[in-house]
Amino acid sequence: MGVASFTIELRPELPVYFAGQIISGVVKVVTDSPVPCKDLKVKCHGKGKVYWRETRSGFSKNFEDKEEYWEQELAPSSPENARFIRSEAWPATIETGTHEFGFEFILPVEAPSSFESPHSYVRYKVKALAKLPSASDKKAETYFSFCQPYDLNRDRAAREYFALRKELSWGLRPLKHGPVTLDLQSASKASVCGALLQIQASVRNAGHSDVTVKVAMKQRLQYISRSKTKHQTRLVWQTDAFTCPRSSSDARNFEFVIPAVVPHLQYCNIIRMRYVLQIKTSCTLAKSLKIEAPFFLGTIPLLREEHFASSWEPSIPRPRDKFTVTHGSKSLNDQSGKNSDVRGAEGKSGSSGRHSEARGAEGQSGGSGKHSEARGAEGQSGGSGKHSEARGAKGQSGDTGKHSEARDAKGQSGGSGKHLEARGAEGHSGGSGKYLEAGGAGQPSNCGKYLEAYYVKGQSNDSGGYSGDFGLVRHLPNSNNGHSVEVSVGTCFFSSLHTNLHPQRLNTKCPPPNFVILPNLNAIMKL
């Protein structure tokens, strides 16, 4: 006799509710006789908790903490759908039959997403309580999933690309294990659940033992109690292990769909969560090598994510001792060093150094130094020095110096240096570097041990090992030296790596962010 059923139904019942959204439903009461009710109330709230136990020396200690995020309580409307405040709606008598009492809540804007783990949770629920004077109180509750939106476009770190390298050697001579080099790179360091992620992992094993390699995405958790913090790692995705034999190298591409996991845990003070991409090696009787890169998961994808994922093609270069990048268009600054060549055009100055060359055009001065060359145009004075060369009048050239060559055409500057040849044509300057040869626009070009590249007007690049700015690299059909890499939008250098974008998969009308399109310039890279 009395209340036969007391339940909560969400209408509509959604798999996930978002911040600021309205959640509504009814408290459904089925009675087989009239039932007096002192009060009926519905409460919606969210709560987080961390808890774990540690045992040391036979003694156990519990650690826990709680956090309330949001709570709202109201008296539901009567079966006639007339809304009452609690003092006026109850006490009342619930007649025989089936009754539905409606409720409605606006979910909070600042609250963490629902989350479950072995040592913590963030939960949201709707709870109903009916106080009956003649019987025990009736209770009902239902849980729902809450998601706090996370816009990746508002996080600057999420818009960056990444390419990481790490090298490790161990042991003592003569049993020293040669270096093992790991590379990890991806088109993006941020994505959303359900998206396709592309990763390239590369290993170079110069040691004496085989190396086993695994690539994985992991979730790092911190549980924060009042007195202690606990760390936990959970596996999200992992590749099958592959082996790289000794004295060899291997590079592999991986694609996987990001599973449905909690993207981000904002507004939570007792649980901290982050994601990492990891590549790890293991070797018998040797140290393991590991690279970890932070990865951002959100609910709103990057605006150019789809385009970039479709146009990205991974490429990891073989390690090199050193290379030099130079450029020669208007408004570019240059670099200097031993056996280097730097030049400026239309009022730009070069730099100087031993076995170096600096030159200017249209009345600008060049640099000087031992085995150096300086020249001017339109009646300007040249430079001097041991084994040097100077020239003055427009269109004229004079050539002296040991192992050097320079030429001038229409006010353009040439190149010189030990074992170096460079030329300019129609306002374009060539590249430079040790044992390097570069041609001007429209001329066949080849380069030797290192790299030649042209860069866009107004940009600059840094000098040093494996660094530079963005530029355009294109295949020269008349190139006669080396293996050519054909790229349409450029070579992006990440501290010690560079990534090439394939021309066949590039939409030049919508290039990836931070890249520039450079028409009518050419460059060749020998691998």
C-alpha positions in Angstrom: 0.0 0.0 0.0 1.2 3.5 -0.7 4.0 4.4 -3.1 4.6 1.6 -5.6 7.3 3.3 -7.7 9.5 6.4 -7.2 11.9 7.2 -10.1 13.6 10.0 -12.0 13.5 10.3 -15.8 15.6 12.8 -17.8 13.8 14.2 -20.8 15.4 14.3 -23.2 18.0 11.9 -22.0 21.3 12.7 -23.6 24.6 10.8 -23.5 26.5 14.0 -22.6 25.4 17.4 -21.2 27.5 20.5 -21.7 28.2 23.5 -19.6 25.4 26.0 -19.6 23.0 23.5 -21.1 19.5 22.9 -19.6 18.9 19.5 -18.1 15.2 18.6 -17.5 13.1 15.7 -16.6 10.4 14.4 -14.3 10.0 12.6 -10.9 7.7 9.8 -11.7 5.5 8.6 -8.8 3.2 5.6 -9.0 0.8 5.1 -6.0 -1.9 2.4 -5.4 -3.6 4.6 -2.8 -3.6 8.2 -1.7 -0.3 9.1 0.0 0.2 12.2 2.2 3.6 13.8 1.4 5.2 16.4 3.7 7.8 17.5 1.1 9.1 16.6 -2.3 12.4 18.2 -3.5 14.8 17.6 -6.3 18.6 18.4 -6.1 21.2 18.5 -8.9 24.9 18.6 -7.9 28.4 17.7 -8.8 31.2 16.4 -6.6 34.8 15.2 -6.9 36.8 12.9 -4.6 40.2 11.4 -4.4 41.0 8.4 -2.2 43.7 5.8 -1.7 45.3 3.7 0.9 49.0 3.1 1.6 50.6 0.4 3.8 54.0 0.7 5.3 55.6 -1.4 8.0 52.3 -3.2 8.5 50.4 0.1 9.1 47.7 1.4 6.7 46.8 5.0 6.2 44.0 6.5 4.1 44.3 9.6 2.0 41.3 11.4 0.6 39.9 14.8 -0.2 36.6 16.1 -1.6 35.4 19.0 -3.6 31.9 20.3 -4.3 31.4 22.0 -7.7 27.8 22.9 -7.9 24.5 22.3 -6.2 20.9 23.5 -6.9 17.7 22.4 -5.2 14.0 23.1 -6.1 10.5 21.8 -5.5 9.2 20.2 -8.7 6.0 21.4 -10.3 2.7 19.7 -9.5 1.1 17.2 -11.9 -1.0 20.0 -13.3 2.3 21.6 -14.5 1.6 24.7 -12.2 4.9 25.7 -10.7 4.9 26.3 -6.9 7.5 27.4 -4.4 8.2 24.7 -1.8 6.3 26.3 1.0 3.1 26.5 -1.0 3.3 23.2 -2.9 3.8 20.9 0.1 2.5 19.3 2.3 0.1 17.7 -0.1 -1.6 14.4 -0.9 -0.6 12.4 -3.9 -3.6 10.7 -5.2 -3.8 7.1 -6.5 -2.3 6.7 -10.0 0.8 7.7 -11.9 2.1 11.3 -11.4 5.0 13.1 -13.0 6.6 16.1 -11.3 8.7 18.2 -13.7 12.0 19.8 -12.9 14.6 21.9 -14.8 18.2 23.0 -14.1 20.8 25.1 -15.9 24.1 23.4 -15.7 27.1 25.4 -14.4 29.5 27.2 -16.8 32.7 26.5 -14.7 32.8 22.9 -13.5 35.1 19.9 -14.5 34.0 17.2 -16.8 32.8 13.8 -15.5 35.7 11.5 -14.7 36.3 8.1 -13.2 39.5 6.3 -12.2 40.5 3.7 -9.6 41.4 6.4 -7.1 39.2 9.4 -8.0 35.9 10.5 -9.6 34.0 13.6 -10.7 30.3 12.8 -10.8 27.1 14.6 -11.5 23.6 13.4 -10.5 20.0 14.4 -10.0 18.5 13.2 -6.7 14.8 13.3 -5.6 13.5 12.9 -2.0 9.9 12.5 -0.9 9.2 12.8 2.9 6.3 10.6 3.9 4.8 11.0 7.4 3.2 7.6 7.4 6.1 5.6 5.9 9.8 5.7 5.2 11.1 8.4 2.9 11.4 7.6 -0.8 14.7 8.4 -2.6 15.7 8.2 -6.2 18.8 9.4 -8.1 20.3 9.2 -11.6 23.8 10.1 -12.8 24.6 11.9 -16.0 27.7 12.7 -17.9 28.9 16.3 -17.9 31.5 17.8 -20.3 33.3 21.1 -20.0 34.1 22.3 -23.5 37.8 23.0 -24.2 38.6 25.1 -27.3 42.0 24.2 -28.7 42.1 27.4 -30.7 42.4 29.4 -27.5 45.5 27.5 -26.3 48.6 28.8 -28.0 50.7 25.8 -27.0 48.1 23.5 -28.7 48.6 25.2 -32.1 52.3 24.3 -32.3 53.8 21.3 -34.1 56.4 19.1 -32.6 59.5 17.1 -33.6 61.8 15.8 -31.0 65.1 14.0 -31.0 67.1 12.3 -28.3 70.3 10.3 -28.3 71.9 8.0 -25.8 75.2 6.1 -25.5 76.2 4.0 -22.5 79.1 1.7 -21.4 82.9 2.2 -21.3 85.4 1.5 -24.0 86.0 -1.0 -25.6 82.4 -2.2 -24.7 80.7 1.1 -25.2 77.3 0.9 -26.8 77.1 3.2 -29.8 74.5 5.9 -29.8 70.8 5.2 -30.2 68.9 8.1 -31.7 65.1 8.5 -31.4 62.9 10.8 -33.4 59.2 11.5 -32.7 57.1 13.9 -34.7 53.5 14.5 -35.6 51.5 16.9 -37.7 49.9 18.4 -34.6 50.2 18.2 -30.9 46.5 18.7 -30.3 43.3 17.0 -31.4 39.9 15.8 -30.3 38.5 12.4 -29.4 37.5 10.4 -32.5 40.0 12.2 -34.7 42.7 10.4 -36.7 46.2 11.1 -35.5 49.3 10.6 -37.6 52.7 9.9 -35.9 56.1 9.1 -37.3 58.7 7.4 -35.1 62.3 6.8 -36.2 65.2 5.0 -34.5 68.8 4.9 -35.5 70.7 2.1 -33.8 74.5 2.4 -34.0 75.0 0.0 -31.1 75.9 -3.6 -30.9 72.5 -5.0 -29.8 69.0 -5.0 -31.2 66.6 -2.4 -29.9 62.9 -2.9 -29.3 60.7 0.2 -29.9 57.1 1.1 -28.8 55.0 4.2 -29.4 52.1 5.0 -27.1 49.8 7.7 -25.8 49.5 7.9 -22.1 47.4 9.7 -19.5 49.3 11.2 -16.5 47.2 11.7 -13.3 47.9 13.4 -10.0 45.6 12.8 -7.0 46.0 15.6 -4.5 44.9 15.0 -0.9 45.3 17.3 2.1 48.6 15.7 3.0 50.0 13.9 0.0 50.0 13.6 -3.8 49.7 10.3 -5.7 50.8 9.8 -9.3 49.4 7.4 -11.8 49.9 6.6 -15.5 47.2 5.1 -17.6 47.6 3.7 -21.1 45.4 5.2 -23.8 46.8 3.6 -26.9 50.0 1.7 -27.9 51.5 0.2 -31.0 52.9 -3.3 -31.4 56.6 -3.4 -30.6 59.0 -3.4 -33.5 62.7 -4.3 -33.5 65.5 -2.2 -35.0 68.6 -4.5 -35.6 72.0 -3.3 -34.6 73.9 -0.9 -36.9 70.7 0.0 -38.8 67.8 2.4 -38.7 64.1 2.2 -39.1 61.2 4.8 -39.5 57.6 4.0 -39.3 54.3 5.9 -39.7 51.4 5.2 -37.3 47.7 6.2 -37.6 45.1 5.7 -34.9 41.8 7.1 -33.8 41.9 8.8 -30.5 39.5 6.9 -28.2 36.7 8.5 -26.1 38.6 9.8 -23.0 38.1 12.8 -20.9 39.7 15.6 -23.0 40.6 18.1 -20.3 40.0 18.5 -16.6 39.5 22.2 -16.0 38.2 23.7 -12.7 39.3 20.7 -10.7 41.7 21.3 -7.8 42.2 17.7 -6.5 42.8 15.9 -9.8 45.3 17.0 -12.5 45.5 15.3 -15.8 47.6 15.6 -18.9 48.4 13.5 -22.0 51.7 12.6 -23.6 52.9 10.9 -26.8 55.8 8.6 -26.0 58.4 6.6 -27.9 60.5 4.2 -25.8 63.3 1.7 -26.5 64.4 -1.3 -24.6 67.6 -3.3 -25.0 69.0 -6.3 -23.1 71.5 -5.3 -20.5 71.4 -1.7 -21.5 69.6 1.5 -20.6 66.2 2.4 -22.1 65.7 5.6 -24.0 62.5 7.5 -23.9 61.0 10.7 -25.5 57.7 12.2 -24.3 55.9 15.1 -25.9 52.8 16.8 -24.3 49.6 16.3 -26.2 46.4 18.4 -25.9 42.9 16.9 -26.1 40.0 19.2 -26.5 36.3 19.2 -27.6 36.6 22.0 -30.2 39.3 21.1 -32.9 41.8 23.5 -34.4 40.3 25.4 -37.3 43.0 24.2 -39.7 43.4 20.8 -38.2 41.6 18.9 -41.0 43.5 20.7 -43.8 46.9 20.2 -42.1 46.3 16.6 -41.4 45.6 15.9 -45.0 48.6 17.8 -46.3 51.3 16.6 -43.8 53.8 14.1 -44.7 56.4 13.2 -42.0 60.1 13.3 -42.8 63.0 12.8 -40.4 66.5 13.6 -41.7 69.5 11.5 -40.9 71.7 13.2 -38.2 74.4 15.5 -39.6 77.3 17.2 -37.9 76.5 20.6 -39.2 74.9 22.6 -41.9 74.5 26.2 -42.8 71.4 27.9 -44.1 71.7 31.2 -46.0 69.3 33.3 -47.8 69.5 36.2 -50.2 66.4 38.4 -50.8 65.5 41.9 -49.9 65.5 42.9 -46.2 67.3 39.8 -45.0 70.0 39.7 -42.4 72.8 37.2 -42.8 75.3 35.2 -40.8 79.0 34.7 -40.6 81.6 32.0 -39.7 84.6 30.2 -40.9 84.4 29.2 -44.6 81.1 31.0 -44.9 79.6 33.4 -47.4 77.1 36.1 -46.6 75.8 38.7 -48.9 73.3 41.5 -49.1 71.3 43.1 -51.9 70.1 46.7 -52.4 71.6 48.3 -49.4 71.9 45.3 -47.1 75.1 44.6 -45.3 76.9 41.3 -45.0 79.2 39.9 -42.3 82.8 39.0 -42.1 85.1 36.4 -40.7 88.1 34.3 -41.6 87.9 32.9 -45.1 84.6 34.9 -45.4 83.2 37.3 -47.9 80.8 40.2 -47.5 79.6 42.5 -50.3 77.1 45.2 -50.9 75.3 46.6 -53.9 74.4 50.2 -54.9 77.0 52.0 -53.0 77.1 49.8 -49.9 80.3 48.6 -48.3 81.5 45.1 -48.0 83.4 43.3 -45.2 87.0 42.6 -44.8 89.3 40.1 -43.3 92.1 37.7 -44.1 91.5 36.0 -47.4 88.4 38.2 -47.8 86.8 40.1 -50.6 84.9 43.4 -50.7 83.4 45.2 -53.6 81.1 48.0 -54.4 78.9 49.0 -57.3 78.5 52.2 -59.4 81.9 53.7 -58.7 82.3 52.6 -55.1 85.5 51.4 -53.7 86.4 47.7 -53.2 88.1 46.0 -50.2 91.6 45.1 -49.6 93.6 42.4 -47.8 95.9 39.5 -48.4 94.7 37.4 -51.3 91.7 39.8 -51.8 89.7 41.1 -54.7 88.2 44.4 -55.3 86.1 45.8 -58.1 84.3 49.0 -58.7 82.5 50.1 -61.9 79.0 48.7 -62.7 79.1 45.7 -64.9 82.9 45.3 -64.5 84.6 42.6 -62.6 88.1 41.9 -61.4 89.1 38.6 -60.0 92.0 37.9 -57.6 92.6 35.7 -54.6 93.5 32.2 -53.8 90.9 29.5 -54.7 88.2 32.2 -55.1 85.8 33.1 -57.8 83.4 36.0 -58.1 81.2 37.5 -60.8 79.0 40.5 -61.2 76.0 41.2 -63.5 73.7 44.2 -63.6 74.8 45.4 -60.2 74.4 42.0 -58.6 77.0 40.5 -56.3 78.9 37.3 -56.7 80.5 35.0 -54.2 83.9 34.0 -53.2 85.7 32.0 -50.6 87.8 28.9 -50.2 86.3 26.0 -52.2 83.2 28.1 -52.7 81.3 29.3 -55.7 78.2 31.5 -55.7 76.6 33.7 -58.3 73.7 36.1 -58.4 71.3 37.0 -61.2 68.6 39.6 -61.5 68.6 40.6 -57.9 68.7 37.1 -56.4 71.6 35.9 -54.4 72.8 32.4 -54.1 73.3 30.2 -51.0 76.6 29.4 -49.4 78.2 26.9 -47.1 81.2 24.7 -46.9 81.8 22.9 -50.2 78.5 24.3 -51.6 77.6 25.7 -54.9 74.4 27.6 -55.6 72.9 29.2 -58.6 70.6 32.2 -59.1 67.0 32.1 -60.3 66.4 29.9 -63.3 69.8 28.3 -63.2 70.6 24.7 -62.4 71.8 24.3 -58.9 73.4 21.7 -56.8 74.8 21.5 -53.3 77.2 19.3 -51.6 77.3 18.1 -48.1 74.9 20.4 -46.5 71.9 22.5 -47.5 70.9 25.4 -49.6 67.5 27.2 -49.3 65.9 30.4 -50.2 63.7 32.3 -47.8 60.8 34.7 -48.1 61.2 38.4 -48.3 61.3 40.1 -44.9 62.0 36.9 -43.0 65.2 35.9 -41.2 66.8 32.7 -40.1 69.1 31.7 -37.3 72.5 30.2 -37.9 73.8 27.1 -36.3 73.2 23.4 -36.3 69.8 22.4 -37.6 68.0 25.7 -37.3 66.4 28.1 -39.6 63.2 29.8 -40.6 60.5 28.8 -43.1 61.0 28.8 -46.8 60.3 27.1 -50.1 62.1 24.1 -51.5 61.5 23.0 -55.0 62.9 20.4 -57.3 65.2 21.7 -60.1 64.8 19.5 -63.2 68.4 20.2 -64.3 69.9 19.3 -61.0 72.9 17.1 -61.6 74.0 16.1 -58.1 72.5 14.1 -55.3 69.1 12.9 -54.4 66.5 15.6 -54.6 63.7 16.2 -52.2 60.7 18.0 -53.7 58.7 20.2 -51.4 56.2 22.9 -52.3 55.6 25.0 -49.2 58.8 24.7 -47.4 61.2 23.3 -44.9 60.3 24.0 -41.2 63.2 23.5 -38.8 62.5 22.5 -35.3 65.7 23.0 -33.3 67.3 19.8 -34.6 64.8 18.5 -37.1 63.0 19.6 -40.2 59.7 18.6 -41.7 58.9 18.6 -45.4 55.4 19.1 -46.8 54.6 17.1 -49.9 53.6 19.3 -52.9 50.9 16.9 -54.2 48.9 17.2 -51.0 49.2 20.9 -50.5 46.4 23.5 -51.0 48.4 26.7 -51.6 45.2 28.8 -51.2 45.1 27.7 -47.5 48.6 26.9 -46.3 49.3 25.6 -42.8 49.8 28.3 -40.2 53.2 29.9 -39.9 54.2 28.8 -43.4 54.8 31.1 -46.4 54.6 30.4 -50.1 57.6 31.6 -52.1 57.0 31.6 -55.9 59.8 31.5 -58.6 62.6 30.5 -56.2 64.3 27.2 -56.3 66.5 25.1 -54.0 67.8 21.6 -53.8 68.7 19.6 -50.7 71.0 16.6 -51.0 70.3 14.0 -48.3 
